[in-house]
Amino acid sequence: MLQTFNEMNRDLIVNINGELLHRDRAGVSPFDSAVQGGDAVWEGLRLYDGRIFKLREHLDRLRSSALALAFAVIPSHDEIVEQIRRTLAANGMRDGVHIRLTLTRGVKITSGMDPRLNQSGPTLIVLAEHKRPVYDKSGVTLITSSVRRPPPDCLDPKIHHCNLLPSILAKIEANAAGADDALMLDARGFVAETNATHVFIAYRGRLSTSRVVACPEGITRTTVLEICRDNAIPHEECDLSLTEIYRADEMFCTGTMGELAPVVKVDGRTIGTGAAGPMTRRLMELFHRRTETEGELVVPGES
């Protein structure tokens, strides 16, 4: 599952601290905290027909993460939304768009780790791309990574930070094994998430997903759980072992970048029938209905 270059993105306009720049000229200072130490938080958003799905929930998580990292200054939701609107307008975007927000601690007066060296406020980057959901809806394959997700006493996963090296290392293992992504375990050996998504399994009519012990509070994950409650679908959050994954009737992954996508093989074992099962298909449809009608309007007018 290798993403290819989209020609529609060749002349993207990127927003850095309110300045709109061609992608070839956009950049941040070598003194920026994101460059110096990955000291930044981020969110992924998706634009559907002029509306961003779960926008406020994403901005709440961004703010929560920045507060946990003791950022001295955090832009308000309205300030961030205004920069998103400006970026989308500059690119003429309305649908089929993925937006990556990055908020760094900002530029340092000299290189170093100490946050006291940051004295000019944060850096806000708005990167909007023409990008459809990235996962193959016919099914993705996973391998279990040797890289573990840390528990909260090492690095709290509720901080949606830009230190993504564990995910990258796991993805390298998946690439080497010819799989689409890697399943990552926590320090106890239970399933946490993949290198990029949360996971759900269906077994005997009941849906299960990992507890948020070693994985972040996913917005799409939460939406699926909301859908289950609204439609009387039996579900639970629990510790999941690999054996439970292997014997599942169905499995799918969730995330803003790829929405919902069935998982058809894990560690060489076919999951269920090797195709999207009835519960997965139902939840994909119910999720699609919500994205068609919900979200905050950020691009006015009719498509």
C-alpha positions in Angstrom: 0.0 0.0 0.0 2.3 2.7 -1.3 0.8 6.2 -1.8 1.6 7.8 -5.1 2.1 11.4 -6.0 -1.2 13.2 -6.8 -0.7 15.8 -9.6 -3.4 17.9 -8.1 -1.0 18.6 -5.3 1.9 19.9 -7.4 1.2 23.5 -6.7 -0.2 23.3 -3.2 -0.3 26.4 -1.1 0.9 25.7 2.5 0.1 27.9 5.5 2.9 28.6 8.0 2.0 30.9 10.8 -0.5 32.6 8.6 1.8 33.1 5.6 0.6 31.3 2.4 3.5 29.8 0.4 3.9 27.5 -2.6 4.9 24.0 -1.4 8.4 24.5 -2.9 9.0 27.6 -0.9 7.4 26.6 2.4 9.7 25.8 5.3 10.4 26.2 9.0 13.5 27.5 10.7 16.2 25.0 11.7 15.7 26.5 15.2 12.1 25.4 15.3 11.3 22.9 18.0 9.8 20.4 15.5 13.2 20.2 13.8 15.3 20.4 17.1 13.5 17.6 18.9 10.1 16.7 17.4 8.6 19.0 20.0 5.2 19.4 18.4 1.7 18.1 18.3 -0.5 17.3 15.3 -4.0 16.4 14.0 -5.3 14.9 10.8 -8.6 16.3 9.5 -10.8 15.3 6.6 -12.9 17.7 4.4 -16.2 16.4 3.0 -18.1 18.7 0.7 -17.0 21.8 2.5 -17.3 20.4 6.0 -14.6 19.1 8.3 -15.8 16.0 10.2 -15.3 16.1 14.0 -13.4 19.4 13.7 -13.9 20.6 17.3 -13.0 17.1 18.7 -9.7 17.2 16.8 -9.0 20.8 18.0 -9.8 19.8 21.6 -7.3 16.9 21.3 -4.6 19.3 19.8 -5.1 21.7 22.7 -5.0 18.9 25.3 -1.7 17.6 23.9 -0.2 21.1 23.8 -1.3 21.7 27.4 0.3 18.4 28.5 3.5 19.5 26.9 3.3 22.9 28.7 3.2 25.1 25.6 3.3 28.7 26.8 1.0 29.9 24.0 -1.8 27.8 22.3 -3.9 29.4 19.5 -7.6 29.4 20.1 -9.9 27.1 18.1 -11.2 30.1 16.2 -7.7 31.2 15.2 -6.8 27.8 13.9 -10.1 27.4 12.0 -9.5 30.8 10.3 -6.1 29.6 9.1 -7.7 26.4 7.8 -10.3 28.4 5.9 -7.6 30.6 4.4 -5.6 27.6 3.3 -8.5 25.8 1.7 -9.5 29.0 -0.1 -6.0 29.5 -1.4 -6.1 26.0 -2.9 -9.7 26.1 -4.1 -10.5 23.0 -2.1 -13.9 21.6 -1.1 -13.9 17.8 -1.1 -11.6 14.8 -1.0 -9.0 16.7 1.1 -6.9 15.6 4.1 -5.5 18.4 6.3 -2.6 17.9 8.6 -2.3 20.5 11.4 1.0 20.8 13.2 1.6 23.0 16.2 5.2 23.2 17.4 6.6 24.9 20.5 8.1 27.4 18.1 11.5 28.9 17.2 14.3 28.8 19.8 16.8 31.6 20.4 19.5 29.0 20.1 19.6 25.2 19.6 18.8 23.1 22.6 16.2 21.1 24.4 15.2 23.5 27.1 11.7 25.0 26.4 12.8 28.2 28.0 14.7 28.8 24.8 11.4 29.2 23.1 10.5 32.9 23.4 8.5 33.8 20.3 5.4 31.7 20.5 4.3 28.6 18.6 4.5 27.7 14.9 1.2 26.6 13.3 1.4 24.7 10.0 -1.7 23.9 7.9 -1.0 21.4 5.1 -4.1 20.5 3.0 -3.7 17.9 0.3 -6.0 16.4 -2.3 -6.1 12.9 -0.7 -8.7 10.2 -0.7 -8.8 7.6 2.0 -5.5 5.7 1.7 -6.5 2.1 2.6 -7.7 -0.5 0.1 -11.4 -1.1 0.9 -11.0 -4.6 -0.4 -8.7 -5.4 2.6 -5.3 -4.7 4.1 -2.7 -7.1 5.6 -0.8 -6.7 8.8 2.2 -8.2 10.5 3.0 -8.0 14.2 5.8 -5.6 14.9 8.6 -6.2 17.4 8.3 -2.5 18.3 6.1 -2.0 21.4 3.8 0.9 22.2 4.9 2.5 25.6 2.6 2.7 28.6 1.5 6.0 30.1 4.3 5.9 32.7 6.8 6.0 29.8 5.1 8.4 27.4 1.4 9.0 27.7 -0.3 8.1 24.4 -3.0 10.7 25.1 -0.4 13.3 24.0 -0.8 13.3 20.2 2.9 14.2 19.6 5.1 14.3 16.6 7.7 11.8 17.9 6.7 9.0 15.4 9.8 7.0 15.3 8.2 3.8 16.9 5.5 3.9 14.2 8.1 4.4 11.5 10.2 1.5 12.8 7.1 -0.7 12.8 6.2 0.5 9.3 9.7 -0.5 8.1 9.1 -4.0 9.4 5.8 -4.1 7.6 7.4 -3.0 4.3 10.1 -5.6 4.6 7.5 -8.3 5.2 5.3 -7.2 2.3 2.4 -6.2 4.5 0.4 -3.0 4.4 0.9 -2.0 8.0 2.2 -3.4 11.3 0.2 -4.4 14.4 1.8 -3.1 17.5 1.5 -4.6 21.0 1.8 -2.9 24.4 4.4 -3.7 27.0 2.2 -6.5 28.4 1.8 -8.2 25.0 -1.8 -7.1 24.3 -2.8 -5.4 21.1 -2.4 -1.6 21.1 -3.0 -0.4 17.6 -1.2 -0.5 14.2 1.5 1.9 13.3 -1.1 4.3 12.0 -4.7 3.2 13.0 -6.8 1.7 15.8 -8.2 -1.8 15.3 -11.5 -3.5 15.9 -12.4 -7.2 15.8 -15.8 -8.9 15.5 -16.3 -12.3 17.2 -19.6 -14.0 17.5 -21.6 -10.9 16.9 -19.7 -8.7 19.3 -17.3 -5.9 18.4 -14.1 -5.4 20.5 -11.3 -2.8 20.5 -8.3 -2.2 22.6 -8.4 0.0 25.7 -6.6 3.4 25.4 -3.8 2.2 27.6 -1.0 2.3 25.0 -2.8 3.9 22.1 -4.2 7.4 21.6 -7.8 8.5 22.0 -8.8 8.1 18.4 -11.5 10.4 16.9 -12.6 7.8 14.3 -12.4 5.1 17.0 -14.7 7.1 19.2 -17.1 7.7 16.3 -17.3 3.9 15.7 -18.1 3.3 19.3 -20.8 6.1 19.1 -22.3 4.4 16.1 -22.4 1.1 18.0 -24.3 2.7 20.9 -26.7 4.5 18.6 -27.5 1.3 16.7 -27.5 -1.3 19.5 -24.4 -3.1 18.3 -22.8 -5.1 21.1 -19.3 -3.8 21.7 -16.6 -3.5 24.4 -13.2 -2.0 25.1 -10.9 -4.6 26.5 -7.4 -6.1 26.4 -7.0 -8.1 23.1 -4.4 -10.8 22.7 -3.1 -12.0 19.4 -5.0 -15.2 19.7 -8.2 -13.2 19.7 -7.1 -11.4 16.6 -6.3 -14.6 14.8 -9.6 -16.3 15.5 -11.7 -13.2 14.9 -14.6 -13.4 12.4 -13.8 -9.9 11.1 -11.3 -7.2 11.7 -11.0 -3.6 10.5 -8.8 -0.5 11.2 -9.9 3.1 11.7 -8.4 6.5 11.3 -8.9 9.9 9.7 -6.5 9.2 6.9 -8.1 6.0 5.9 -11.6 6.0 7.5 -12.7 2.3 8.0 -10.9 -0.5 6.1 -11.2 -4.2 6.5 -8.2 -6.3 7.6 -8.0 -9.6 5.8 -4.8 -11.1 7.0 -2.5 -10.9 10.1 0.8 -12.7 10.4 -0.1 -14.9 7.4 -3.4 -15.9 9.0 -6.6 -15.2 7.1 -9.1 -13.3 9.2 -12.6 -14.7 8.8 -13.4 -15.2 5.1 -10.6 -13.0 3.9 -12.9 -10.2 3.0 -15.0 -7.5 4.6 -17.6 -9.1 6.8 -21.2 -8.1 7.4 -20.5 -6.1 10.5 -17.6 -4.3 8.9 -19.6 -3.4 5.9 -22.5 -2.2 8.0 -20.2 0.1 10.1 -18.5 1.4 7.0 -21.9 2.4 5.6 -23.1 4.0 8.9 -19.8 5.9 9.2 -20.2 7.1 5.6 -23.7 8.4 6.4 -22.4 10.5 9.2 -19.6 12.1 7.1 -22.3 13.0 4.5 -24.4 14.9 7.0 -22.1 16.0 9.9 -19.2 18.3 10.3 -18.4 22.0 10.5 -18.8 24.1 7.4 -15.5 25.8 6.5 -15.9 26.2 2.8 -19.2 28.1 2.0 -21.3 27.6 -1.1 -22.7 24.5 -2.9 -20.5 22.0 -4.7 
